[in-house]
């Protein structure tokens, strides 16, 4: 069975893919299933926009665009290749054809549109919460007693915990009220309770994959991640606003070790 990373890579490569491995993963991973739905909806909107502009989008659109980019112009003895939707768009709005003086201008405008769409896709996907956000929230919910701790945690111990994942604390995180170890999804992680100027936060230093993404809110908590060289810093707060604020603060306070 494929993991979350491979699932999302597969859906990015082919948003409408629904092979057995993709279906099996989506069936047991709600965050990835939601990710796939949003990606498929976005794909449909792009297709509808292209259809509105130039007519039906052919199923072999990408192959034909790539073929045309490397294909020499057709001669009179050769059948003219069927135009891609991009060329059709230039014909429709370029004043009479892709060979006119207006075509380069339209080409630049179309390229700007493509880059804008790519940027929008990247922004939306980068703000998708990591599937691990649900796991760290569940872990914090399972340890309600941690919020009662008010220990005197040495700064050297905090530095040592961050150093294991390739991070270094250069500015105060706030009052560190607890530092211990716990298991999250079978991985041994350091768990800190910190009173920051932006609110109380649980921080989970999770070894392994460098996770990132937007904020997931459920069960009265909100979670997000900051990627580190050897893992991820999970941030769990009481609200989405606090999660964004604490994340911004930690991004300024924690540096990657060279």
Secondary structure as UniProt FT lines:
FT   HELIX           4..13
FT   TURN            15..16
FT   HELIX           20..28
FT   HELIX           30..54
FT   TURN            59..60
FT   HELIX           61..69
FT   TURN            76..77
FT   HELIX           85..93
FT   TURN            94..95
FT   TURN            98..99
FT   TURN            101..102
FT   HELIX           103..126
FT   HELIX           132..142
FT   HELIX           144..148
FT   HELIX           155..163
FT   TURN            164..166
FT   STRAND          167..169
FT   STRAND          175..184
FT   TURN            185..186
FT   STRAND          187..196
FT   TURN            197..198
FT   STRAND          199..207
FT   STRAND          216..218
FT   TURN            219..220
FT   STRAND          221..228
FT   TURN            229..230
FT   STRAND          231..237
FT   HELIX           240..253
FT   STRAND          254..256
//
